Structure formats: C-alpha cells, structure tokens
Amino acid sequence: MYELLIGLRYTRAQPREGAANRFISFIALISMLGLALGVAALIVVLSVMNGFQKELRERILGVVSHIQVSGGGGELEDWTRVLQGVARHPRVKAAAPYVQQQGMLSFDGQVRGMMLRGILPEAEDKVANFARYMKAGKLDALRPGEFGMVLGSELARALRVRQGDKITLLAPQGLVTPAAVLPRVKQFRVVGIFEAGMFEFDSGLALVHMEDAQKLYRMDERVSGVRLKVDDLFAAPQIGRELMRYLDGEIWISDWTRSHANFFRAVEIEKRMMFLILLLIVAVAAFNIVSTLVMAVQDKRADIAILRTLGASPRSIMGIFVVQGTLIGVVGLLAGIAGGVALALNIDVVVPALERVLGMQFLAKDVYYISELPSDLHWSDVWTIGSVSFLLTLLATLYPSWRASRTQPAEALRYE
C-alpha cells in the first residue's frame, strides 16, 4: 500500500522541503480547522434546536394531554365507560375527564375572555404538569362546591387579581326570561396562579373543579371529553388509532400532533433549513481541500512523473491524492465532532461563563420564557453530520486526484 504511505507523507511538510510545500501544508491545516469549525457549529446548533423543541414540547404537553377522547357533539354522556375502555389499552398510563367551555372574567372593571376547564385535581395531576407550574397556591385547593379558580399568570396580570380575590365569571349560556336572555353570572375565588411558559395558556386558561363547571354550564353528569397520557408521546397517533377497538359509539379521538400540528411542523422545517444552511459552511470547508490538492498536484508533478516511469498506474496516482485529501477531511471531521459533542453536552456551563465574561444575558428572563439555552444531543444527528461531511470531503478529492492521474511523465519532466 505505497499509495497510503506516500499520501500520508504528502500531508505533512518535511523540514528539508521547500517553502511551497510548507505553504501547502499550512493551507491543508486551515482546511482541517475550517471543516472542524463547521462540523462543531452544526452539531451545537442542531443540539440547541433539539433542546428548544424538547422544552417547548414538554411545556405544551404539560397543559395539553397526549390524546383527547371526546363525543361527536362535543360532549360525552357516559364518560366512566370511556375511562374503563381506554384503561384496557396497555400503553395508556393515566386518564382524566374534563369540561371545557368558553367564558368571560370580570374584576375591578377589567374584562377578559378565556377558556374555562373543569378538572378533577387528583386525576389531572397524572396527565398534566399543572402542579409543577403553580406559582401561587396549589391545584388541590380546587374543591367541589367551593367555586375556586386557578388562573394563568398572564390572565391574572391582565385582570390585576391575586390569590384570594373574588372574580366574576360570565357564561355565554344565558338564562331565558320574559324580558331578555341574561348571561349566567357566578363568583369564584382565586385559589392559585400557574405559569406554564406558553402565552397561549398563561393568558387564556382558567381551571375550576369539574363539578363546579358542570353545575355552571348545566351539563349534569356529562363532560367534554377524557384526556389521556401514554407511555410514549411519539406513539400517540398510533395508540389513538388502536383505541378505536376499545371504544364504541360516536367518539372523536385527537392527539397532540394534530392539535398543534402547524407549530411542531414549523419547528421541524426550521430545523431542517438550519441544517442545510449550516451545511454550506461544511461544504465550503470541504471544498477548500480542492484548492489544497490542486496546489499539491502542481507542486508534485515531478514526483508523479517519476512514479509513473517506475511503473505506477494512473489509479495508484489517483489513490495517493485521495488518501491525502481524505486524511485532511477525516482529521478535521473527528476534531469537529469531538469539539461539537463536548460543547453540546456542556453548553449549560459554557454559556453562563460567556455571559459573565461579556457582562450580558443572551436570553433575558423578562423577555423570553426560556431563559437558558437548552441542549439535547441526538447521536443520530452526529452520525448524519459525520456521514454527509465525510461524503463531501471524499467528493472534493476526486477531481484533483483525477487530474494528477492524467499527468504525462514526459511533459512533467521536460523542464526538470
């Protein structure tokens, strides 16, 4: 394998060789560093985007269940039968009934529309993370008959209410009287405030006990649906289809991928576009190898001619420069993967250190709901980045190596 030995020798400058060869080795070093920087940046950026996607998904699913089962008309008559049916599925971990209706809240001259959700606190805690998001009070403070309410933080701020205040709820289902249709009005006491970190829920969701919601909206024993938690949130669409075998009647099943399909699709498209854009950095660094090899071929024309006269085939000459270019790419690729993985795994330490050095905060708490850069390293992304980068490096070596194999010995040695 003399092609391998010569290719390795050409990669590094020898002390006795001229300035041209040392310059080519310097350009090769720059190509390695550029490739390493591009690969590391790609790994870190994708890991941060995965972290943001995971954080947003957890915050959304802390309020929205994995799967929702509702009736065809928006109400479930016999919801206990539905609970028994879904419990037979081995991948359903918890289930909780709920009542969801629209309403308006009024306090001290402030009026806000919102979505009212009636829950059973002991069951809701198994399918959602409201207890984790409570900033004031507790979810267990919702008791039947006491008409307590838990508000989102933005909704409470807009109404200027605090824990313990009494707030008025106006239900759109009115009372029919001979004079007019009057809205139903009920006074609730604020027993807690939650902050899920999603403006949609923090500004437009209020929680009450399910029995209080049923009384207010005259639903008797009916509910709006049943919320489910499964063992694997990514398998929710498949589990939702399988649940049809355990239920009968007019049932509507929806999972979290449908209720927030546009949002998660936008995040996924953004991730793919960032991958393609940052891959251009890797491509530029990889194709720097082309200029390195072109200069190396021009400098080694006499060596190529001598090897040809000694019996080396064009294929062997091509292999020498493929080895040289591939070695440059592999060293840069391995350095980039090592640096990118190390930075992605320790970004929670690196970013605060940079903030202290620079005296600034990248994600201010008063502006962003996520005030820290999350990172979620996926080894499948590392494998994809490494494979694509190696392929680009290999492609970059082909043309200069082919030109080297086409060198004519007599032409190359004419002026030597």
C-alpha positions in Angstrom: 0.0 0.0 0.0 2.6 2.5 -1.1 -0.2 4.9 -2.1 -1.2 5.2 1.6 2.4 5.8 2.7 3.0 8.5 0.1 -0.3 10.1 0.7 0.5 10.4 4.4 3.9 11.8 3.6 2.5 14.5 1.3 0.0 15.6 4.0 2.8 16.9 6.3 5.6 19.2 5.4 9.2 17.8 5.7 11.9 20.0 7.3 14.1 19.7 4.2 11.4 20.6 1.7 10.8 24.0 0.2 8.6 26.9 1.2 5.9 25.9 -1.4 5.4 22.5 0.3 5.2 24.1 3.7 2.6 26.6 2.4 0.5 23.8 1.0 0.6 22.1 4.4 -0.5 25.3 6.0 -3.4 25.5 3.6 -4.3 21.9 4.5 -4.2 22.8 8.2 -6.6 25.7 7.5 -8.9 23.4 5.6 -8.9 21.0 8.6 -9.7 23.8 11.1 -12.5 25.1 8.8 -14.0 21.7 8.5 -13.8 21.1 12.3 -15.4 24.5 13.0 -18.2 23.9 10.5 -19.0 20.4 11.9 -18.8 21.6 15.5 -21.1 24.5 14.8 -23.6 22.3 13.0 -23.7 19.8 15.9 -24.1 22.5 18.5 -26.8 24.4 16.6 -28.9 21.3 16.0 -28.5 20.2 19.6 -29.7 23.6 20.8 -32.7 23.5 18.4 -33.5 20.0 19.7 -33.3 21.4 23.2 -35.7 24.2 22.4 -38.0 21.7 20.6 -38.0 19.4 23.6 -38.5 22.2 26.1 -41.5 23.6 24.1 -43.0 20.2 23.7 -42.8 19.5 27.4 -44.4 22.8 28.2 -47.2 22.3 25.7 -47.8 18.8 26.9 -47.7 20.0 30.4 -51.1 21.6 29.6 -52.3 19.7 26.6 -52.7 15.9 27.0 -51.2 13.3 24.7 -54.6 12.1 23.5 -58.1 13.5 23.9 -61.3 11.5 23.6 -64.5 13.5 23.1 -68.0 12.9 21.9 -69.3 13.6 18.4 -71.4 16.5 19.7 -68.6 17.9 21.9 -69.9 16.1 25.0 -69.5 12.6 26.5 -72.6 11.1 28.1 -71.1 8.0 29.8 -67.5 9.1 30.4 -66.9 6.4 33.1 -67.4 3.8 30.3 -64.8 5.6 28.2 -62.4 5.6 31.1 -62.9 1.8 31.6 -62.4 1.3 27.8 -59.2 3.2 27.4 -57.8 1.7 30.6 -57.7 -1.7 28.8 -55.0 -0.4 26.4 -51.6 -1.4 27.8 -49.9 1.8 26.8 -52.4 4.2 28.4 -50.8 5.3 31.7 -53.5 7.7 33.0 -56.8 9.2 32.1 -58.8 12.2 33.4 -62.2 13.6 32.5 -62.6 17.3 31.8 -65.1 20.0 31.0 -64.1 22.8 28.6 -66.2 25.8 27.8 -65.7 29.5 27.0 -66.4 32.4 29.3 -65.5 35.9 30.4 -63.9 37.0 33.6 -64.5 40.4 35.2 -62.7 42.1 38.0 -62.5 45.7 39.1 -63.6 47.0 35.7 -61.3 44.6 33.7 -62.9 42.0 31.4 -61.1 39.2 29.6 -62.3 36.3 27.5 -60.8 32.9 28.4 -61.2 29.1 28.1 -62.6 27.5 31.3 -61.5 23.9 32.0 -63.2 21.9 34.7 -60.9 19.2 36.1 -60.5 16.6 38.8 -57.3 17.8 40.5 -56.3 14.3 41.7 -56.7 12.8 38.2 -55.5 15.9 36.3 -52.2 15.7 38.1 -51.5 12.3 36.4 -52.0 13.6 32.8 -50.6 17.1 33.0 -48.0 19.1 34.9 -50.1 21.9 36.4 -48.8 21.2 39.9 -45.3 21.8 38.7 -46.2 25.2 37.1 -48.0 26.6 40.2 -46.6 30.0 41.2 -49.1 30.6 43.9 -51.5 28.2 45.7 -52.0 24.6 44.9 -54.1 22.6 42.5 -55.6 20.6 45.3 -57.3 23.8 46.5 -60.0 23.2 43.8 -62.7 21.5 45.8 -66.3 20.8 44.7 -68.9 23.3 45.8 -66.4 25.9 46.9 -66.1 27.5 43.4 -62.4 28.1 43.5 -60.4 29.0 40.4 -56.8 28.7 39.2 -55.7 31.4 36.6 -52.8 31.6 34.2 -50.2 34.2 35.2 -50.8 36.5 32.2 -54.5 36.3 32.6 -54.2 37.2 36.3 -51.8 40.0 35.5 -54.3 41.4 32.9 -57.1 41.3 35.4 -54.9 42.5 38.2 -56.1 39.8 40.6 -54.1 38.0 43.3 -54.6 34.8 45.2 -57.7 35.2 47.5 -59.5 37.8 45.3 -63.1 37.1 44.2 -63.7 37.2 40.5 -66.9 37.2 38.4 -67.4 34.6 35.6 -69.9 35.3 32.8 -71.0 32.2 31.0 -72.3 32.6 27.4 -75.1 30.1 28.1 -77.8 32.6 29.3 -81.0 32.4 31.3 -84.1 32.9 29.2 -86.5 35.4 30.9 -89.6 37.1 29.6 -87.7 40.3 29.4 -84.4 39.1 27.7 -81.7 36.5 27.7 -79.5 37.1 30.6 -75.9 35.7 30.9 -75.2 33.4 33.7 -73.0 35.0 36.3 -71.1 33.3 39.1 -68.5 34.5 41.5 -65.3 32.5 42.0 -62.4 32.8 44.4 -58.8 32.8 43.0 -57.1 29.9 44.9 -53.9 29.7 42.7 -51.9 31.0 39.7 -49.9 28.9 37.3 -47.3 29.8 34.7 -46.7 27.1 32.0 -44.4 29.3 29.9 -46.7 29.3 26.9 -48.5 32.6 26.3 -51.5 30.8 24.8 -52.3 29.1 28.0 -51.0 31.6 30.5 -53.2 34.3 29.0 -56.3 32.4 28.2 -56.9 29.4 30.5 -58.6 29.1 33.9 -59.1 26.0 35.9 -62.0 25.1 38.2 -63.3 21.9 39.7 -65.2 19.7 37.2 -68.3 19.5 39.3 -68.5 23.3 39.6 -68.1 23.6 35.8 -70.9 21.0 35.3 -73.2 23.0 37.5 -72.4 26.3 35.9 -72.9 25.1 32.4 -75.8 22.8 33.2 -74.1 19.6 31.9 -75.4 17.3 34.6 -73.1 14.3 34.6 -71.8 14.9 31.1 -68.2 16.0 30.3 -66.4 17.4 27.3 -64.0 14.5 27.0 -61.3 12.5 28.5 -57.6 13.3 28.5 -55.0 10.5 28.2 -51.4 10.1 29.0 -49.5 7.3 27.2 -46.1 5.7 27.7 -44.5 7.2 24.6 -45.8 10.6 23.4 -44.4 10.0 19.8 -46.6 6.9 19.6 -49.7 8.9 20.4 -51.1 8.8 16.8 -50.7 5.0 16.6 -52.2 4.5 20.1 -55.1 6.8 19.2 -56.0 4.6 16.2 -55.7 1.5 18.3 -58.1 2.9 20.9 -61.0 2.7 18.4 -61.0 -1.1 19.1 -61.7 -0.4 22.8 -64.4 2.1 22.4 -67.8 2.2 20.7 -70.4 4.8 19.8 -69.8 8.3 18.3 -66.2 9.0 19.5 -63.7 11.6 18.3 -60.0 10.9 19.1 -57.3 13.6 18.7 -53.7 13.5 19.7 -51.2 16.3 20.4 -49.6 16.1 16.9 -53.0 17.2 15.5 -53.9 19.9 18.0 -50.5 21.6 17.5 -49.6 20.2 14.1 -48.7 23.6 12.5 -46.5 24.6 15.4 -44.4 21.5 15.5 -44.3 21.3 11.7 -42.9 24.8 11.6 -40.2 23.9 14.2 -39.2 20.8 12.2 -39.0 22.8 9.0 -36.9 25.4 10.7 -34.5 22.7 12.0 -34.1 21.2 8.5 -33.4 24.6 7.0 -30.8 25.4 9.6 -29.2 22.1 8.9 -29.0 22.9 5.2 -27.7 26.4 5.8 -25.0 25.4 8.2 -24.1 22.5 6.0 -22.9 25.1 3.5 -20.2 26.0 6.0 -19.1 22.4 6.0 -19.2 22.3 2.2 -17.1 25.4 1.9 -14.5 24.0 4.3 -14.6 20.6 2.5 -14.1 22.2 -0.9 -11.1 24.1 0.4 -9.5 20.7 0.1 -9.8 21.1 -3.7 -7.5 24.1 -3.7 -5.1 22.3 -1.4 -4.9 19.2 -3.6 -4.7 21.3 -6.8 -1.7 23.1 -5.4 -0.2 19.8 -4.1 -0.6 18.2 -7.6 1.1 21.1 -9.3 4.0 21.0 -6.8 4.4 17.2 -7.1 4.3 17.0 -10.9 8.0 15.8 -10.9 7.3 13.2 -8.2 4.2 12.0 -10.2 6.3 11.6 -13.4 9.0 9.6 -11.6 6.4 7.3 -10.1 4.8 6.8 -13.5 8.2 5.9 -15.0 8.7 3.4 -12.2 5.5 1.7 -13.2 2.8 3.3 -11.0 -0.6 3.2 -12.6 -2.9 6.2 -13.0 -5.2 4.6 -10.5 -2.3 4.5 -7.9 -1.5 8.1 -8.5 -5.2 9.0 -8.0 -5.2 6.9 -4.8 -2.2 8.9 -3.4 -4.1 12.2 -3.6 -7.4 10.7 -2.5 -5.6 9.5 0.6 -4.1 12.9 1.2 -7.4 14.8 0.8 -9.3 12.2 2.8 -6.8 12.3 5.7 -7.2 16.1 5.8 -11.0 15.7 5.9 -11.1 12.9 8.5 -8.8 14.7 10.9 -10.9 17.9 10.6 -14.1 15.9 10.9 -13.0 14.0 14.0 -11.9 17.2 15.7 -15.2 18.9 14.8 -17.2 16.0 16.2 -15.2 15.9 19.4 -15.5 19.6 19.9 -19.1 19.9 18.9 -20.2 17.0 21.2 -18.2 18.3 24.1 -19.7 21.8 23.7 -23.3 20.5 23.2 -23.0 18.4 26.4 -21.6 21.3 28.4 -23.5 24.2 26.9 -25.2 24.8 30.3 -21.8 25.6 31.7 -20.2 27.4 28.7 -23.0 29.9 28.1 -23.2 31.2 31.7 -19.4 31.6 31.7 -19.6 33.6 28.5 -22.4 35.7 29.9 -20.3 36.5 33.0 -17.3 37.4 30.9 -19.2 39.6 28.4 -21.4 41.1 31.2 -24.7 40.4 29.3 -27.5 37.8 29.2 -28.3 36.2 25.9 -31.9 35.2 26.9 -33.3 37.8 29.3 -35.9 36.4 31.7 -38.1 39.5 31.3 -38.2 38.9 27.5 -38.0 35.2 26.9 -39.9 32.4 28.6 -36.9 30.1 28.2 -34.1 32.0 29.8 -31.4 29.3 29.4 -30.0 27.7 26.2 -31.3 24.1 26.3 -29.3 21.4 24.6 -30.5 17.9 23.6 -27.7 16.0 21.7 -29.0 13.3 19.3 -26.4 10.8 18.3 -28.4 10.2 15.1 -27.7 13.9 14.2 -24.0 13.4 14.9 -24.0 10.3 12.6 -25.8 12.2 9.8 -23.5 15.2 10.1 -20.4 13.0 10.1 -21.5 10.9 7.1 -22.5 13.9 5.0 -19.3 15.8 5.8 -17.2 12.7 5.0 -19.0 12.3 1.7 -18.4 16.0 0.8 -14.7 15.6 1.7 -14.4 12.5 -0.5 -16.1 14.2 -3.4 -13.7 17.1 -3.0 -10.7 14.9 -3.6 -11.9 13.3 -6.8 -11.2 16.0 -9.4 -7.7 17.0 -8.2 -6.8 13.3 -7.9 -8.1 12.6 -11.4 -6.1 15.5 -12.8 -3.0 14.1 -11.1 -3.6 10.7 -12.6 -3.7 12.3 -16.1 -0.2 13.8 -15.7 2.1 12.8 -18.6 5.6 11.9 -17.4 7.5 13.3 -20.4 5.6 16.7 -20.2 6.2 16.9 -16.4 9.9 16.2 -16.7 10.6 18.4 -19.7 11.9 21.4 -17.7 13.2 19.5 -14.7 
